[in-house]
Amino acid sequence: MSQQHFAGLDISVKETAICIVDQQGKVVHRASVESDPVVIREHLLDLGLTYGRVGLEAGPLSSWLYAGLVDGGLPAVLVETRHMNAELLARINKTDRSDALGIAQMMRAGLFKPVHVKTPPCTVRSAPA
């Protein structure tokens, strides 16, 4: 059985910082890629790793990115924003790169509150008649 890895994604409008840690918490990969679900998914899958969880913070792009990751077979977890912020604010160096590491470590340790994500058909609003 291959070792599981845990990814943290710190998402901004243009770029997403990625950090991947192993089961012992050692950083095995860092990158910054375009904030597009296909680009992120392909980057993660091309590494050939087995993922236990891929964490991202709830935000404006998160449901779109989450759906793209899940559709690609990745175990994505959307995390409650206030809980995530409390954990990440305790870090000394507050950057996208360090936030991605913090998210990856939270995924590894199971220290997160998942958010329920609506399916795409539930989020489509019909036009008024």
MMTF fields as JSON, N, C-alpha, C and O atoms, coordinates in Angstrom:
{
  "mmtfVersion": "1.0.0",
  "mmtfProducer": "UNKNOWN",
  "numBonds": 515,
  "numAtoms": 516,
  "numGroups": 129,
  "numChains": 1,
  "numModels": 1,
  "chainsPerModel": [1],
  "groupsPerChain": [129],
  "chainIdList": ["A"],
  "bondAtomList": [4, 2, 8, 6, 12, 10, 16, 14, 20, 18, 24, 22, 28, 26, 32, 30, 36, 34, 40, 38, 44, 42, 48, 46, 52, 50, 56, 54, 60, 58, 64, 62, 68, 66, 72, 70, 76, 74, 80, 78, 84, 82, 88, 86, 92, 90, 96, 94, 100, 98, 104, 102, 108, 106, 112, 110, 116, 114, 120, 118, 124, 122, 128, 126, 132, 130, 136, 134, 140, 138, 144, 142, 148, 146, 152, 150, 156, 154, 160, 158, 164, 162, 168, 166, 172, 170, 176, 174, 180, 178, 184, 182, 188, 186, 192, 190, 196, 194, 200, 198, 204, 202, 208, 206, 212, 210, 216, 214, 220, 218, 224, 222, 228, 226, 232, 230, 236, 234, 240, 238, 244, 242, 248, 246, 252, 250, 256, 254, 260, 258, 264, 262, 268, 266, 272, 270, 276, 274, 280, 278, 284, 282, 288, 286, 292, 290, 296, 294, 300, 298, 304, 302, 308, 306, 312, 310, 316, 314, 320, 318, 324, 322, 328, 326, 332, 330, 336, 334, 340, 338, 344, 342, 348, 346, 352, 350, 356, 354, 360, 358, 364, 362, 368, 366, 372, 370, 376, 374, 380, 378, 384, 382, 388, 386, 392, 390, 396, 394, 400, 398, 404, 402, 408, 406, 412, 410, 416, 414, 420, 418, 424, 422, 428, 426, 432, 430, 436, 434, 440, 438, 444, 442, 448, 446, 452, 450, 456, 454, 460, 458, 464, 462, 468, 466, 472, 470, 476, 474, 480, 478, 484, 482, 488, 486, 492, 490, 496, 494, 500, 498, 504, 502, 508, 506, 512, 510],
  "bondOrderList": [1, 1, 1, 1, 1, 1, 1, 1, 1, 1, 1, 1, 1, 1, 1, 1, 1, 1, 1, 1, 1, 1, 1, 1, 1, 1, 1, 1, 1, 1, 1, 1, 1, 1, 1, 1, 1, 1, 1, 1, 1, 1, 1, 1, 1, 1, 1, 1, 1, 1, 1, 1, 1, 1, 1, 1, 1, 1, 1, 1, 1, 1, 1, 1, 1, 1, 1, 1, 1, 1, 1, 1, 1, 1, 1, 1, 1, 1, 1, 1, 1, 1, 1, 1, 1, 1, 1, 1, 1, 1, 1, 1, 1, 1, 1, 1, 1, 1, 1, 1, 1, 1, 1, 1, 1, 1, 1, 1, 1, 1, 1, 1, 1, 1, 1, 1, 1, 1, 1, 1, 1, 1, 1, 1, 1, 1, 1, 1],
  "groupList": [{"groupName": "MET", "atomNameList": ["N", "CA", "C", "O"], "elementList": ["N", "C", "C", "O"], "formalChargeList": [0, 0, 0, 0], "bondAtomList": [1, 0, 2, 1, 3, 2], "bondOrderList": [1, 1, 2], "singleLetterCode": "M", "chemCompType": "L-PEPTIDE LINKING"}, {"groupName": "SER", "atomNameList": ["N", "CA", "C", "O"], "elementList": ["N", "C", "C", "O"], "formalChargeList": [0, 0, 0, 0], "bondAtomList": [1, 0, 2, 1, 3, 2], "bondOrderList": [1, 1, 2], "singleLetterCode": "S", "chemCompType": "L-PEPTIDE LINKING"}, {"groupName": "GLN", "atomNameList": ["N", "CA", "C", "O"], "elementList": ["N", "C", "C", "O"], "formalChargeList": [0, 0, 0, 0], "bondAtomList": [1, 0, 2, 1, 3, 2], "bondOrderList": [1, 1, 2], "singleLetterCode": "Q", "chemCompType": "L-PEPTIDE LINKING"}, {"groupName": "HIS", "atomNameList": ["N", "CA", "C", "O"], "elementList": ["N", "C", "C", "O"], "formalChargeList": [0, 0, 0, 0], "bondAtomList": [1, 0, 2, 1, 3, 2], "bondOrderList": [1, 1, 2], "singleLetterCode": "H", "chemCompType": "L-PEPTIDE LINKING"}, {"groupName": "PHE", "atomNameList": ["N", "CA", "C", "O"], "elementList": ["N", "C", "C", "O"], "formalChargeList": [0, 0, 0, 0], "bondAtomList": [1, 0, 2, 1, 3, 2], "bondOrderList": [1, 1, 2], "singleLetterCode": "F", "chemCompType": "L-PEPTIDE LINKING"}, {"groupName": "ALA", "atomNameList": ["N", "CA", "C", "O"], "elementList": ["N", "C", "C", "O"], "formalChargeList": [0, 0, 0, 0], "bondAtomList": [1, 0, 2, 1, 3, 2], "bondOrderList": [1, 1, 2], "singleLetterCode": "A", "chemCompType": "L-PEPTIDE LINKING"}, {"groupName": "GLY", "atomNameList": ["N", "CA", "C", "O"], "elementList": ["N", "C", "C", "O"], "formalChargeList": [0, 0, 0, 0], "bondAtomList": [1, 0, 2, 1, 3, 2], "bondOrderList": [1, 1, 2], "singleLetterCode": "G", "chemCompType": "PEPTIDE LINKING"}, {"groupName": "LEU", "atomNameList": ["N", "CA", "C", "O"], "elementList": ["N", "C", "C", "O"], "formalChargeList": [0, 0, 0, 0], "bondAtomList": [1, 0, 2, 1, 3, 2], "bondOrderList": [1, 1, 2], "singleLetterCode": "L", "chemCompType": "L-PEPTIDE LINKING"}, {"groupName": "ASP", "atomNameList": ["N", "CA", "C", "O"], "elementList": ["N", "C", "C", "O"], "formalChargeList": [0, 0, 0, 0], "bondAtomList": [1, 0, 2, 1, 3, 2], "bondOrderList": [1, 1, 2], "singleLetterCode": "D", "chemCompType": "L-PEPTIDE LINKING"}, {"groupName": "ILE", "atomNameList": ["N", "CA", "C", "O"], "elementList": ["N", "C", "C", "O"], "formalChargeList": [0, 0, 0, 0], "bondAtomList": [1, 0, 2, 1, 3, 2], "bondOrderList": [1, 1, 2], "singleLetterCode": "I", "chemCompType": "L-PEPTIDE LINKING"}, {"groupName": "VAL", "atomNameList": ["N", "CA", "C", "O"], "elementList": ["N", "C", "C", "O"], "formalChargeList": [0, 0, 0, 0], "bondAtomList": [1, 0, 2, 1, 3, 2], "bondOrderList": [1, 1, 2], "singleLetterCode": "V", "chemCompType": "L-PEPTIDE LINKING"}, {"groupName": "LYS", "atomNameList": ["N", "CA", "C", "O"], "elementList": ["N", "C", "C", "O"], "formalChargeList": [0, 0, 0, 0], "bondAtomList": [1, 0, 2, 1, 3, 2], "bondOrderList": [1, 1, 2], "singleLetterCode": "K", "chemCompType": "L-PEPTIDE LINKING"}, {"groupName": "GLU", "atomNameList": ["N", "CA", "C", "O"], "elementList": ["N", "C", "C", "O"], "formalChargeList": [0, 0, 0, 0], "bondAtomList": [1, 0, 2, 1, 3, 2], "bondOrderList": [1, 1, 2], "singleLetterCode": "E", "chemCompType": "L-PEPTIDE LINKING"}, {"groupName": "THR", "atomNameList": ["N", "CA", "C", "O"], "elementList": ["N", "C", "C", "O"], "formalChargeList": [0, 0, 0, 0], "bondAtomList": [1, 0, 2, 1, 3, 2], "bondOrderList": [1, 1, 2], "singleLetterCode": "T", "chemCompType": "L-PEPTIDE LINKING"}, {"groupName": "CYS", "atomNameList": ["N", "CA", "C", "O"], "elementList": ["N", "C", "C", "O"], "formalChargeList": [0, 0, 0, 0], "bondAtomList": [1, 0, 2, 1, 3, 2], "bondOrderList": [1, 1, 2], "singleLetterCode": "C", "chemCompType": "L-PEPTIDE LINKING"}, {"groupName": "ARG", "atomNameList": ["N", "CA", "C", "O"], "elementList": ["N", "C", "C", "O"], "formalChargeList": [0, 0, 0, 0], "bondAtomList": [1, 0, 2, 1, 3, 2], "bondOrderList": [1, 1, 2], "singleLetterCode": "R", "chemCompType": "L-PEPTIDE LINKING"}, {"groupName": "PRO", "atomNameList": ["N", "CA", "C", "O"], "elementList": ["N", "C", "C", "O"], "formalChargeList": [0, 0, 0, 0], "bondAtomList": [1, 0, 2, 1, 3, 2], "bondOrderList": [1, 1, 2], "singleLetterCode": "P", "chemCompType": "L-PEPTIDE LINKING"}, {"groupName": "TYR", "atomNameList": ["N", "CA", "C", "O"], "elementList": ["N", "C", "C", "O"], "formalChargeList": [0, 0, 0, 0], "bondAtomList": [1, 0, 2, 1, 3, 2], "bondOrderList": [1, 1, 2], "singleLetterCode": "Y", "chemCompType": "L-PEPTIDE LINKING"}, {"groupName": "TRP", "atomNameList": ["N", "CA", "C", "O"], "elementList": ["N", "C", "C", "O"], "formalChargeList": [0, 0, 0, 0], "bondAtomList": [1, 0, 2, 1, 3, 2], "bondOrderList": [1, 1, 2], "singleLetterCode": "W", "chemCompType": "L-PEPTIDE LINKING"}, {"groupName": "ASN", "atomNameList": ["N", "CA", "C", "O"], "elementList": ["N", "C", "C", "O"], "formalChargeList": [0, 0, 0, 0], "bondAtomList": [1, 0, 2, 1, 3, 2], "bondOrderList": [1, 1, 2], "singleLetterCode": "N", "chemCompType": "L-PEPTIDE LINKING"}],
  "groupTypeList": [0, 1, 2, 2, 3, 4, 5, 6, 7, 8, 9, 1, 10, 11, 12, 13, 5, 9, 14, 9, 10, 8, 2, 2, 6, 11, 10, 10, 3, 15, 5, 1, 10, 12, 1, 8, 16, 10, 10, 9, 15, 12, 3, 7, 7, 8, 7, 6, 7, 13, 17, 6, 15, 10, 6, 7, 12, 5, 6, 16, 7, 1, 1, 18, 7, 17, 5, 6, 7, 10, 8, 6, 6, 7, 16, 5, 10, 7, 10, 12, 13, 15, 3, 0, 19, 5, 12, 7, 7, 5, 15, 9, 19, 11, 13, 8, 15, 1, 8, 5, 7, 6, 9, 5, 2, 0, 0, 15, 5, 6, 7, 4, 11, 16, 10, 3, 10, 11, 13, 16, 16, 14, 13, 10, 15, 1, 5, 16, 5],
  "groupIdList": [1, 2, 3, 4, 5, 6, 7, 8, 9, 10, 11, 12, 13, 14, 15, 16, 17, 18, 19, 20, 21, 22, 23, 24, 25, 26, 27, 28, 29, 30, 31, 32, 33, 34, 35, 36, 37, 38, 39, 40, 41, 42, 43, 44, 45, 46, 47, 48, 49, 50, 51, 52, 53, 54, 55, 56, 57, 58, 59, 60, 61, 62, 63, 64, 65, 66, 67, 68, 69, 70, 71, 72, 73, 74, 75, 76, 77, 78, 79, 80, 81, 82, 83, 84, 85, 86, 87, 88, 89, 90, 91, 92, 93, 94, 95, 96, 97, 98, 99, 100, 101, 102, 103, 104, 105, 106, 107, 108, 109, 110, 111, 112, 113, 114, 115, 116, 117, 118, 119, 120, 121, 122, 123, 124, 125, 126, 127, 128, 129],
  "secStructList": [7, 7, 7, 3, 3, 3, 3, 3, 3, 3, 3, 7, 1, 1, 3, 3, 3, 3, 3, 3, 3, 7, 6, 6, 7, 7, 3, 3, 3, 3, 3, 3, 3, 3, 1, 7, 2, 2, 2, 2, 2, 2, 2, 2, 2, 2, 6, 6, 7, 3, 3, 3, 3, 3, 3, 3, 3, 7, 1, 6, 6, 2, 2, 2, 2, 2, 2, 2, 2, 2, 2, 6, 6, 7, 7, 3, 3, 3, 3, 7, 2, 2, 2, 2, 2, 2, 2, 2, 2, 6, 1, 1, 1, 7, 1, 2, 2, 2, 2, 2, 2, 2, 2, 2, 2, 2, 2, 2, 2, 6, 7, 7, 7, 5, 7, 7, 7, 7, 7, 2, 2, 2, 2, 7, 7, 7, 7, 7, 7],
  "xCoordList": [0.85, 0.0, 0.89, 1.826, 0.596, 1.428, 1.072, -0.04, 2.039, 1.864, 0.913, 0.98, 0.026, -0.881, -0.191, 0.684, -0.611, -0.119, -1.306, -2.449, -1.018, -2.06, -1.69, -0.583, -2.628, -2.358, -3.156, -4.304, -2.52, -3.176, -3.133, -2.084, -4.266, -4.367, -4.755, -5.822, -3.898, -4.244, -4.6, -3.734, -5.883, -6.411, -6.549, -7.08, -6.063, -6.34, -6.92, -7.014, -7.299, -7.988, -7.136, -7.639, -5.863, -5.021, -4.201, -4.046, -3.676, -2.792, -3.196, -3.79, -2.852, -3.086, -1.753, -1.023, -1.443, -0.241, -0.585, -1.604, 0.273, 0.07, 1.212, 2.38, 0.859, 1.866, 1.378, 0.212, 2.273, 1.939, 2.888, 4.106, 2.297, 3.086, 2.803, 1.754, 3.772, 3.572, 2.92, 2.541, 2.791, 2.109, 2.843, 2.246, 4.124, 4.897, 4.923, 5.475, 4.333, 4.292, 5.435, 5.553, 6.275, 7.401, 6.9, 6.122, 7.348, 6.965, 7.639, 8.858, 6.829, 7.371, 7.232, 7.87, 6.396, 6.213, 5.582, 4.706, 6.053, 5.453, 5.375, 6.253, 4.318, 4.178, 3.18, 2.45, 3.163, 2.164, 1.653, 2.426, 0.325, -0.266, -1.469, -1.936, -1.944, -3.118, -4.326, -4.477, -5.177, -6.377, -7.48, -8.464, -7.289, -8.236, -8.32, -7.284, -9.531, -9.653, -8.928, -8.379, -8.917, -8.246, -6.735, -6.072, -6.195, -4.75, -4.322, -3.32, -5.07, -4.735, -4.836, -3.935, -5.941, -6.158, -5.04, -4.486, -4.705, -3.657, -2.302, -1.518, -2.032, -0.763, -0.666, 0.356, -1.727, -1.719, -1.629, -0.869, -2.396, -2.4, -1.093, -0.645, -0.475, 0.789, 1.925, 2.92, 1.794, 2.828, 2.837, 3.822, 1.728, 1.655, 1.55, 1.896, 1.076, 0.94, -0.458, -1.401, -0.586, -1.884, -2.276, -1.516, -3.465, -3.89, -4.92, -5.893, -4.678, -5.66, -6.729, -7.92, -6.29, -7.185, -6.494, -5.277, -7.296, -6.828, -7.707, -8.894, -7.129, -7.915, -7.857, -6.811, -9.008, -9.091, -10.107, -11.077, -9.875, -10.722, -11.951, -11.864, -13.091, -14.317, -14.129, -13.594, -14.575, -14.44, -15.152, -15.848, -14.989, -15.723, -15.472, -16.394, -14.263, -13.946, -14.04, -13.925, -14.246, -14.071, -15.047, -14.627, -16.316, -17.241, -16.885, -17.012, -16.443, -16.023, -14.75, -14.661, -13.781, -12.542, -12.786, -12.254, -13.591, -13.918, -14.537, -14.125, -15.529, -16.198, -15.204, -15.262, -14.299, -13.302, -12.343, -11.932, -11.984, -11.087, -11.788, -11.225, -13.01, -13.772, -14.075, -13.991, -14.427, -14.695, -13.463, -13.591, -12.283, -11.041, -10.629, -9.561, -11.473, -11.194, -10.345, -9.871, -10.144, -9.346, -10.235, -11.367, -9.736, -10.524, -10.494, -9.881, -11.159, -11.155, -12.031, -13.07, -11.578, -12.318, -12.372, -11.34, -13.577, -13.775, -13.897, -14.7, -13.084, -12.988, -13.636, -13.525, -14.31, -14.989, -13.978, -12.929, -14.3, -13.384, -12.941, -11.744, -13.858, -13.48, -12.562, -11.615, -12.849, -12.003, -10.609, -9.605, -10.55, -9.275, -8.472, -7.273, -9.132, -8.429, -7.836, -6.721, -8.568, -8.062, -6.79, -5.84, -6.765, -5.584, -4.412, -3.278, -4.681, -3.605, -3.051, -1.883, -3.871, -3.387, -2.346, -1.566, -2.341, -1.375, 0.028, 1.001, 0.13, 1.427, 2.24, 1.686, 3.541, 4.433, 4.538, 4.415, 4.76, 4.982, 3.708, 3.404, 2.956, 1.652, 1.82, 1.772, 2.019, 2.107, 1.236, 0.798, 0.983, 0.213, 0.913, 0.268, 2.216, 3.016, 2.897, 2.714, 2.999, 2.894, 1.458, 1.24, 0.473, -0.926, -1.194, -1.898, -0.635, -0.806, -0.213, -0.791, 0.946, 1.552, 0.643, 0.436, 0.107, -0.789, -2.03, -2.478, -2.583, -3.766, -3.404, -4.159, -2.26, -1.819, -1.644, -2.033, -1.064, -0.875, -2.213, -2.379, -3.166, -4.499, -5.176, -5.858, -4.984, -5.549, -4.912, -5.6, -3.604, -2.884, -3.345, -3.562, -3.49, -3.843, -5.348, -5.764, -6.161, -7.606, -8.185, -9.271, -7.479, -7.917, -8.668, -8.143, -9.886, -10.664, -12.152, -12.553, -12.955, -14.403, -14.835, -14.765, -15.285, -15.688, -16.978, -17.829, -17.104, -18.288, -19.064, -18.468, -20.379, -21.214, -21.198, -21.391, -20.97, -20.92, -22.148, -22.413, -22.887, -24.055, -23.611, -22.583, -24.399, -24.094, -24.412, -25.252, -23.758, -23.998, -25.471, -25.867, -26.317, -27.724, -28.431, -29.37, -27.992, -28.608, -28.218, -28.914, -27.124, -26.663, -27.144, -26.971, -27.75, -28.246, -29.58, -30.5, -29.675, -30.917, -31.688, -31.11, -32.979, -33.784, -34.169, -34.293, -34.355, -34.743, -36.198, -37.015, -36.532, -37.934, -38.82, -38.397, -40.043, -40.976, -41.546, -42.343],
  "yCoordList": [-1.187, 0.0, 1.244, 1.343, 2.179, 3.373, 4.364, 4.369, 5.184, 6.177, 7.276, 7.744, 7.683, 8.779, 10.113, 10.266, 11.074, 12.436, 13.366, 13.013, 14.555, 15.518, 16.851, 17.356, 17.414, 18.656, 19.804, 19.641, 20.965, 22.196, 23.169, 23.367, 23.777, 24.742, 26.092, 26.23, 27.091, 28.455, 29.191, 29.466, 29.507, 29.998, 31.506, 32.108, 32.105, 33.509, 33.559, 32.532, 34.727, 34.839, 34.316, 33.59, 34.673, 34.293, 33.03, 32.217, 32.858, 31.73, 30.972, 31.524, 29.698, 28.845, 28.281, 27.667, 28.494, 27.913, 26.501, 26.276, 25.551, 24.145, 23.682, 23.966, 22.967, 22.325, 20.909, 20.702, 19.939, 18.542, 17.999, 18.156, 17.357, 16.735, 15.238, 14.772, 14.493, 13.052, 12.764, 13.692, 11.501, 11.12, 11.58, 11.677, 11.862, 12.346, 13.874, 14.444, 14.538, 15.996, 16.645, 17.871, 15.861, 16.389, 16.926, 16.264, 18.127, 18.715, 17.926, 17.76, 17.444, 16.69, 17.443, 17.082, 18.492, 19.25, 20.603, 20.724, 21.62, 22.958, 23.479, 23.212, 24.223, 24.815, 25.96, 26.111, 26.748, 27.791, 27.636, 27.68, 27.452, 27.227, 28.16, 28.804, 28.212, 29.011, 28.506, 27.3, 29.412, 29.04, 28.564, 29.263, 27.382, 26.748, 25.284, 24.648, 24.728, 23.368, 22.33, 21.368, 22.51, 21.554, 21.624, 20.59, 22.826, 23.003, 22.417, 21.705, 22.711, 22.199, 20.678, 19.994, 20.155, 18.705, 17.993, 17.011, 18.477, 17.83, 17.913, 16.965, 19.04, 19.182, 18.14, 17.469, 18.011, 17.045, 15.607, 14.805, 15.281, 13.914, 13.556, 12.412, 14.517, 14.258, 13.898, 13.308, 14.24, 13.901, 12.409, 11.893, 11.715, 10.278, 9.884, 8.761, 10.793, 10.521, 10.011, 10.223, 9.344, 8.929, 9.943, 10.184, 10.538, 11.598, 11.097, 10.432, 11.437, 11.163, 12.239, 11.946, 13.505, 14.655, 15.797, 15.966, 16.571, 17.792, 18.91, 18.98, 19.781, 20.792, 22.158, 22.596, 22.822, 24.201, 24.94, 24.359, 26.221, 27.065, 27.515, 27.794, 27.584, 28.062, 29.522, 30.322, 29.86, 31.217, 31.344, 30.419, 32.486, 32.739, 31.716, 31.41, 31.183, 30.227, 28.773, 27.856, 28.569, 27.236, 26.182, 25.046, 26.495, 25.452, 25.014, 23.836, 25.948, 25.642, 24.775, 23.772, 25.17, 24.402, 23.042, 22.029, 23.023, 21.776, 20.766, 19.607, 21.218, 20.331, 19.775, 18.595, 20.615, 20.158, 19.134, 18.206, 19.297, 18.34, 17.011, 15.95, 17.067, 15.851, 15.099, 13.871, 15.828, 15.195, 14.452, 13.48, 14.904, 14.244, 13.11, 12.522, 12.801, 11.69, 12.03, 11.131, 13.312, 13.717, 13.87, 14.339, 13.48, 13.571, 14.991, 15.242, 15.903, 17.312, 17.516, 16.876, 18.434, 18.804, 20.316, 20.987, 20.846, 22.284, 22.578, 21.965, 23.53, 23.784, 25.107, 26.088, 25.129, 26.318, 27.458, 27.275, 28.619, 29.753, 30.257, 30.446, 30.477, 31.024, 30.08, 30.515, 28.796, 27.81, 27.804, 27.756, 27.854, 27.855, 29.104, 29.02, 30.259, 31.506, 31.488, 31.967, 30.944, 30.879, 30.038, 30.402, 28.936, 28.075, 28.754, 28.688, 29.406, 29.985, 31.283, 31.606, 32.026, 33.273, 33.02, 33.91, 31.819, 31.476, 31.264, 31.178, 31.182, 30.956, 32.243, 33.333, 32.117, 33.283, 33.972, 35.194, 33.209, 33.755, 33.626, 32.532, 34.705, 34.665, 34.994, 36.158, 33.946, 34.082, 33.001, 32.082, 33.108, 32.065, 30.716, 29.689, 30.73, 29.512, 28.882, 27.671, 29.698, 29.147, 28.741, 27.782, 29.461, 29.06, 27.699, 26.871, 27.459, 26.164, 25.049, 23.967, 25.321, 24.348, 24.115, 22.972, 25.185, 25.047, 24.234, 23.419, 24.454, 23.701, 22.23, 21.349, 21.963, 20.574, 19.87, 18.711, 20.559, 19.955, 19.722, 18.73, 20.63, 20.434, 19.206, 18.456, 19.005, 17.834, 16.558, 15.563, 16.591, 15.424, 15.065, 13.895, 16.078, 15.845, 15.695, 15.291, 16.018, 15.94, 17.087, 16.956, 18.208, 19.373, 20.365, 21.428, 20.022, 20.912, 20.623, 19.559, 21.602, 21.444, 21.521, 22.589, 20.397, 20.424, 21.202, 21.28, 21.772, 22.519, 21.663, 21.028, 21.637, 20.936, 21.724, 22.94, 21.037, 21.684, 21.264, 20.074, 22.245, 21.953, 21.462, 21.889, 20.562, 20.092, 21.204, 22.056, 21.216, 22.274, 22.522, 23.684, 21.473, 21.761, 22.529, 23.279, 22.35, 23.06, 24.53, 25.331, 24.891, 26.266, 27.111, 28.33, 26.474, 27.218, 27.838, 27.16, 29.129, 29.836, 30.002, 30.312, 29.794, 29.982, 31.444, 32.159, 31.868, 33.259, 33.47, 32.56, 34.655, 34.91, 34.837, 35.184, 34.386, 34.218, 35.529, 35.561],
  "zCoordList": [0.0, 0.0, 0.0, 0.793, -0.883, -0.975, 0.135, 0.664, 0.459, 1.519, 1.072, -0.065, 1.973, 1.663, 1.864, 2.715, 1.053, 1.151, 1.366, 1.076, 1.876, 2.197, 1.569, 1.758, 0.82, 0.104, 0.703, 1.117, 0.738, 1.153, -0.003, -0.614, -0.307, -1.401, -0.828, -0.229, -1.006, -0.613, -1.898, -2.729, -2.054, -3.32, -3.335, -2.402, -4.405, -4.68, -6.089, -6.761, -6.53, -7.818, -8.975, -9.833, -9.006, -10.137, -9.906, -10.817, -8.697, -8.424, -7.161, -6.234, -7.166, -6.007, -5.546, -6.324, -4.27, -3.674, -3.227, -2.575, -3.584, -3.243, -2.354, -2.619, -1.301, -0.457, -0.177, 0.157, -0.316, -0.063, 0.998, 0.909, 2.005, 3.064, 3.104, 2.659, 3.651, 3.804, 5.161, 5.875, 5.51, 6.758, 8.013, 9.085, 7.881, 9.025, 9.087, 10.028, 8.099, 8.082, 7.33, 7.336, 6.685, 5.915, 4.575, 3.888, 4.205, 2.925, 1.804, 1.794, 0.861, -0.265, -1.59, -2.579, -1.612, -2.854, -2.551, -1.695, -3.276, -3.235, -4.657, -5.476, -4.943, -6.275, -6.206, -5.227, -7.246, -7.429, -8.848, -9.805, -8.983, -10.295, -10.491, -9.551, -11.713, -12.042, -11.251, -11.057, -10.799, -10.03, -10.971, -11.213, -11.48, -12.401, -11.991, -11.791, -11.859, -11.355, -12.206, -11.668, -13.521, -14.398, -14.194, -14.113, -14.112, -13.91, -12.569, -12.497, -11.506, -10.175, -10.155, -9.67, -10.686, -10.696, -11.456, -10.961, -12.649, -13.442, -12.746, -12.789, -12.111, -11.391, -10.277, -10.135, -9.495, -8.395, -8.898, -8.356, -9.921, -10.433, -11.125, -11.043, -11.805, -12.501, -11.544, -11.966, -10.279, -9.293, -8.957, -8.43, -9.267, -9.028, -7.564, -7.198, -6.725, -5.295, -4.963, -5.726, -3.832, -3.32, -2.25, -1.312, -2.389, -1.473, -0.476, -0.833, 0.793, 1.835, 1.844, 1.952, 1.728, 1.665, 0.927, 1.009, 0.209, -0.451, 0.088, -0.231, 0.903, 1.595, 0.942, 0.465, 0.929, 0.478, 1.321, 1.807, 1.485, 2.317, 1.534, 0.339, 2.21, 1.579, 1.179, 1.946, -0.032, -0.552, -1.885, -2.303, -2.566, -3.808, -4.919, -5.675, -5.039, -6.104, -5.649, -6.462, -4.369, -3.806, -4.329, -4.547, -4.54, -5.007, -6.425, -6.76, -7.254, -8.622, -8.599, -9.308, -7.785, -7.691, -7.046, -7.5, -5.989, -5.302, -6.282, -6.332, -7.057, -8.015, -9.033, -9.376, -9.511, -10.472, -9.898, -10.594, -8.633, -7.989, -7.744, -8.014, -7.235, -6.955, -8.252, -8.29, -9.313, -10.608, -11.128, -11.873, -10.74, -11.136, -10.213, -10.384, -9.233, -8.337, -7.13, -6.435, -6.868, -5.709, -4.47, -4.581, -3.296, -2.054, -1.48, -0.443, -2.166, -1.756, -0.527, -0.363, 0.334, 1.539, 1.581, 1.56, 1.641, 1.777, 3.267, 3.969, 3.744, 5.176, 5.543, 4.808, 6.677, 7.195, 7.372, 7.989, 6.833, 6.768, 8.136, 8.356, 9.047, 10.361, 11.127, 11.783, 11.037, 11.707, 11.08, 11.791, 9.762, 9.048, 9.399, 9.662, 9.403, 9.717, 11.115, 11.323, 12.07, 13.441, 13.502, 14.196, 12.794, 12.773, 12.067, 12.542, 10.936, 10.132, 10.719, 10.504, 11.453, 12.051, 13.144, 13.483, 13.682, 14.722, 14.145, 14.894, 12.835, 12.187, 12.189, 12.05, 12.345, 12.414, 11.054, 10.971, 10.002, 8.678, 7.854, 7.379, 7.669, 7.002, 5.518, 5.119, 4.705, 3.255, 2.636, 3.327, 1.331, 0.646, 0.778, 0.985, 0.658, 0.752, 2.144, 2.263, 3.188, 4.544, 4.866, 5.607, 4.317, 4.516, 3.876, 4.454, 2.684, 2.022, 2.89, 3.001, 3.504, 4.415, 5.627, 6.035, 6.198, 7.341, 7.007, 7.813, 5.826, 5.392, 5.204, 5.614, 4.588, 4.394, 5.739, 5.888, 6.711, 8.033, 8.73, 9.44, 8.533, 9.106, 8.497, 9.196, 7.19, 6.514, 7.065, 7.291, 7.279, 7.789, 9.195, 9.509, 10.032, 11.435, 11.675, 12.76, 10.67, 10.831, 11.641, 12.208, 11.705, 12.479, 11.606, 11.274, 11.236, 10.377, 10.541, 11.014, 10.138, 10.118, 8.656, 8.048, 8.084, 6.678, 6.466, 7.352, 5.284, 4.882, 3.893, 3.023, 4.016, 3.046, 1.74, 1.739, 0.644, -0.66, -1.457, -1.628, -1.938, -2.761, -4.126, -4.652, -4.689, -6.038, -7.036, -6.748, -8.211, -9.192, -9.525, -9.619, -9.71, -10.006, -8.891, -9.158, -7.653, -6.521, -6.467, -5.843, -7.11, -7.05, -8.213, -8.206, -9.221, -10.389, -10.046, -9.587, -10.274, -10.006, -11.309, -12.351, -11.239, -12.448, -12.567, -11.572, -13.801, -14.062, -13.675, -13.822, -13.184, -12.837, -14.067, -15.17, -13.874, -15.006, -15.466, -16.404]
}
